[in-house]
Every structure is written in C-alpha cells, then in structure tokens.
C-alpha cells in the first residue's frame, strides 16, 4: 500500500531544517485535519514525540510521519510541498479530496466531510 500523504523532497528538506532549528530531530511529523476555518476543515502540522494508538505511521525522505485515523481518509492522496518565491517560502498542500476552499486558502471541505465552519 502506498503512503496516504506524499511529502516532496523540497518539503522534507525544509522540515528537517525546522526540526534541527527547534531541536526536534528525534520527533515525528504529525499531519492532520481539524474542524475550523471558513470552509469547515483546516490542516495542521507539528512535531510530536509519541505515536498514538490510532495513528498511522510511515517514512518519507527520512522523516517519520504520523496521521490520525480521522484525518487519514480526508488526506488520502495529499501532496505536501515547499515552494520558494521572491516573497518568501511556504508549504503548499494539494489535496485531491478538497472540493471547496475559502478565499485565503487555509480551510477546505470534502464531498463527504464539511467539517465545522467558523465565521470568516
């Protein structure tokens, strides 16, 4: 079975730099979805030191990634990349399951999960 989330090499290099900068080299990268935002769902990424019993775990480019079971279906097929531009850099998240997103691009919904929208 392939990984539910793909982290590009550019994103992995930036994540590794962040881990080193914050002294989190031994941490896992947690990727997930939570309710909120204008469209109902928003992404979350952070460092964590323990795998939960409801987490799926996989490795990409030397980073161990955790995704909780609730986020797994919503994020299946998602690609996380890091893009650099003249204005700076940032992560991009391309989720084929997202059918609508808000104007700022920070929240979305899927055909089967509208999440819990907040006031914009």
N, C-alpha and C positions, 0 to 999 in steps of 0.2 A: 504494500500500500504506500502511495506517495504521501509526502507531508501535506497537511491541510493548509499550511501557510508557508509561502516562499519568501525568504529573506535574500535579497540580492547581495552580491559581493560588496558593492558600494555601501549598502546599509550595514552589513556586517562589520566592515572596517570602521565605520563611524561609531557603531555600538561598542566595539572593542575599545576604541579611544575613550568613549564615555565611561566604560567600566574601569579603565585604568585611571582616568581623571578622578573618579569618585571612590577609588579603592574598592571596587566591586568585582575584581577579576574572577572570583570564585562563585559569583552569583549566577542564577538563572535569569533569562529574559522572559518576563511574563507579558503575554499579549492577550488582550481580551476585549470584550464589548460590554458596555453597561447602559442602562437606561438613562436618557437625558438628551439635552440638546434640542434644537428646533425641530428636527425631523424624527426624534424618538430614540435613537441609539447613538452612542459615541464610542470611539476606540480608546483603549488605554494601553500603555506600555510602561514597564518599570522593572526594576531589579528585585529579585526575591531569592531567599536562601533555602527555602524548604518547598518540596513538592507536596501538594495536597493529594488526598486520595482520589479526588475527582478530576485530576489534571492529566492531560495527555502530554507526553514529553518526547521531543525529537531534537536532533542536532542539525545545524546548518552553518557551514563555514566556521566551525569551531565554537559556535555558541549553542548552549543548550536552551531550548525554547519550551516554555510551559503555556498551554492553552486549557482553560477550564472547559468542562463538558458543555456548559450552557452556551459558550462562545463558539464551540467547535463547528456546528452546522452553519452558523451565521458567517463564519470566517473561512469556510472551506473554499480553497482556490484563490485566496487573497495573496497579493504580492506586495511586500513592503520594500521600498527602495529609498535611496537617499539621493537627492538632486542638489547640485550646487549651481547658483546663478550669480549674476552681478549684485543682486540684493542680499545675498547670503545663501544659506543652505537649509534644507529641511527634509523630513521624511515625507514620502508620499505613500498612500495606501490605496491600492487598486483592488476593490472587492467586487467580483462579478455578481454577487448576490444582492448588492445595493441597487434598488430601483429608483430611489429618490434621495436627494441630499439637500441640505439647506444652502443658502447663498454663500455662507462663509466656508462651507466645505468641511465643517468639523463634526457634523452629525448626519445620519442617514437612516433609512429604513429598508427592510426587505419585503418581498411579497408575502412572507409568512410571519414576519415579526415587525410590528410598528413601534415597539418599544414604548417609552413613556415620555412624549414630547413635553418640553418646558416652553414657557413664554420666551420669545426672542427679544 
